[in-house]
């Protein structure tokens, strides 16, 4: 008998993860969705999704989820979609230890942990492990140093993982993501003690945080359909990186086409930072930084 294929989507309480879990279920997968809170995932049950509470930053929680899926699916997992994400859009000098630790815990350490723990199930199924990457991994968006660093780390992890898993018949997919309509945007403001506290900085940071929402983002449902296709079509020696979301392909290759100083100038102008940075230069040319 042909067994039912199995998919697991992390970060499925909203946005990309929610839409992807729904899409896999509609395609006939036995789909598990996980997030820290169960309530937002309850409507997914209408489509046959199995919502599970799981904190991807907790080894014990991940181990419990692995045991459940292994038990209920005879040790098979065809798709592991590491989608859970944490935003961080603040000046690098204002990011606290707790902020950058949380961002790396969710965006880097968690997908590494899940991949390691679920690999026996993926090997048995000759499955696919995928990651929600980002154009922020390659574009120096202002106030995105921490988030961009986490995504650059996961891009390189996926790139190196691919040849390591090839002998086991497990495929690896990295989705370089552009603008998608989600609620992941950071809402924290610049602290009053920030070295960047000059007129206009609050508006500039807010503009950066709302960048995706204000630039014709792709609906999460459309993104999910494309990504589900990517998971089903990926081959062992095929593409590692696929570009999904508004402007993803253009931004993904922009640094290859355009000198870095030009890109930086364009971004500073887009987010209204040219005048702000001039103010900062003038301010600290006359005042010591304490």
N, C-alpha and C positions, 0 to 999 in steps of 0.2 A: 504493500500500500504506500502511496505517496504521502509523506508526512507534511503537516502544515509548517511553513517556515516561521521563524521567530525573530522579532525585532525588539530592541530596547532603545528608548530615547530618553536621555537625561535632560534636565531643565525644561520639563514639559508642562509647567504650570501656566505658561502663556507664550505668546509670540511664536518663534520658529519651532520650538520643541512641541508645543501644543499642536500646531498645524502639521508637523511631521508625523507625530504619533497618529493623528487622525488619518493622514494620507496612507501610511503603511497598513493600518487596519482596513481601510477601504480596499486596499489591494490584496487583502486576504491573509496578511500576516497575523500571527498571534502576537499582539503588540503590548509591550509593557511600557508604561510611561512612569517616570519617577521625578520627584521634586521633594522639597522639604515639607510642603504643605499639601494635604490631600484634597481639600475642598475645591481649589481652582480646577483640578483635573476631573472632578466628578462628572461633568457633562460628557467627557470622552467615553464614558461607559456606553452611551447611546450607539457608538460605532464599534463596540466590542473591545475597546482598549481596556487593559487591566492597570489601573493606577496603583502605584505603590509609593509609600513614604520612604524616601532615602536621602540622606545627607551625603552627597558625594565627597565631602571633605572628611567624613568619618570612616576609618577602615572597618570598624565593626558593622556600620550600617551597610556598607558596600558588600561585605562578606555575607550578611544576611540576605541581601538581594540576590547575590550569586547563588546561594544555596536554594532559594525559592525557585529561581528560574531553572536551575539544573534539575531540581526535583520534579517540577511540573512540565518540563519540556524534554525529558529523557537525555539531558546533557547537551542539548543543541542550542546554539545561538547563531543565527544567520547574519544579523545586522546589529552592530553596536554603534549607536550614533552619540558620540560625546559632544553634546550641544550646550550643556549648562555653562553659563557665563556670568561674569561679574564686571561691570563697567567701572572705570576710574578716569574721570576727565577733570583734572586739576593740574595746576603748575607743579612740576616735579619737586620743587623746593617746599611745597606745602603738603605733600602726601605724608601722612603719619605712618609709623610702623604697622599699626593695625590695618590701615587702608591697603598698603601694598602687600602685606601678608595675606589678607583675605582675597585680594585679586589673584595672586599667584596660587593660592590654595585651590580656588575654584577653576581657574582657567588653565593651569598647568599641572599641578600635582594631582588633582582629581582625575583628569583623563588618563594620565600615566598610570594611576592606581587601578582604574577600571579596566584598562587594556590588559594590564598584568594579571588581574584577578579573573577576567572572563576569557582569557586566551584559550584555556582547555576546551571551552564550549565552542569558541569560534573555530578552533582547529578541527573539532569533530564535524562541524557543519561546513567546513571550507568556506567560511563566511567573509564578511567585510567589516572593518573597523573604520569609522569616519570621524572627522573633527570639524567643528565650525571654526575655520580660520577667519582672517580679516584682512582687508586692504590696509588697516592700521599697522599691520606687520611690516609693510614696505614703504608706506607714506608717512613722513614726519608731521602728522597733524599736531598743531599746537595743543599743549595741555593734555596730550595723550601718551606720554612717555611710558607710564606703567602699563596701561592697557596694551599699547603697541608692543611692549617688551614681552608680555605674556603670549601674545599671538605669534610673535616672531619665534618664541621658544617652541610653541606647539607646531609651527610650520616645519622647523628643523627636526623636531622629534618625529613627526610623521614621515619626513623625507628619509630619515635614517632607518626608521622602523620598517619601511616598505621592503627593502632588500632582505632585512632580517627575518621577515615573516614569509617571504616568497617560498622558501623550501617547504613550509607547512601548508601551502595552498591558500593562505589567508591574504586577502587584498586590503590595501590601505588607500583611503581617500581623504583629501584635504580640500574643504570647500572654502575658497577665498571669497569672503563675503563683503559685499558693498552695502548700499542702503536698503534696509528691510524695515517694514513697519512693525516695530515692537515697542515694549515699554522698558527697555534696558537702559535708557539714557540716565546718566548721573544727574543728580539734582543738588549736590552739595555746593555751597558757595565758597568763595575765596575767604580765608580767615582775615580778620581785621589786622592781624600782625604780619600778614604776607608782605614780602618785599615788592610784590607787584601791585600793592594798593595805591593806585593812582586813578584819577577820574577816567571812567569808561571801562575799567577792568571787569566789573561785575557783568556788564552787558556783553563783553567779548567772550567771557567764559560761558555765559548762558547760551550765546549763539553757537559756540563750539559744542556744547552738550546737546543742543537740539539740531545739530547738523543733519542727521539722517532724516528726522521728522520733517524738516523744512525743504528737503531737496528731492521730492517725488520718490519716496521709498517704494520698493516693490512690496505688494501685499504678501504677508507671511504664507498665505495659502498657495500663491503662485510659486513662491520660492520653494515651498515644501514639495510641490509636484515635480519641479525640476530636480531637486536633490534626490527625491525618491527614484527618479529615472537614473540619476548618476550612480546611486548605490546598486541598482539592478544591472547596469551596463558595464561597470568597471571590471577590468581584467587584470590579471597578475602583472603584466608588463605594459599596461595601458597608461593613461594619464594619472598622475598623482594629484595635481591641482586642477580643480574646475572653478570657474568664476561665476558666481551667482549673486543677484542683487543689483540694485541700481548703480551704474558706473563701475561695477566690479572689474570688468576686463580692462577698461581704460586706465583706472587707477592702479590696477595690478601691474601694469607695464609702464606706467608713466616715468618712473625713475630710470628706466632703460633708455627712454627717448629724450629726456629733458635734463639739463644740468641741475644739480641739487640746489644751487643758490637761486636759480630761477623758480624752482618749485617752492622753496621757502618764501620767496618774495610774493608769489601768487597767493600762498596760504595766509601769510600775514595780512595781505590786503583784503582777502575774502572775509577774514574774521575781525577786521577793524583793528588790527594790532600795530600797524605801522606808526600811527600817532602815539599809541600807548607806549611802545618801545622807545620812541624818541623822548617821551616824558621821563621814562625810567633812566635813560642814559643821562639826561640833563640833571635829574634828581641826584643820582649817585656819583656824578662827576664833582658835586659840591658837598656831598654828605657821605660819611663813612658808613659802611654796612656793619651793623652791630650783630 
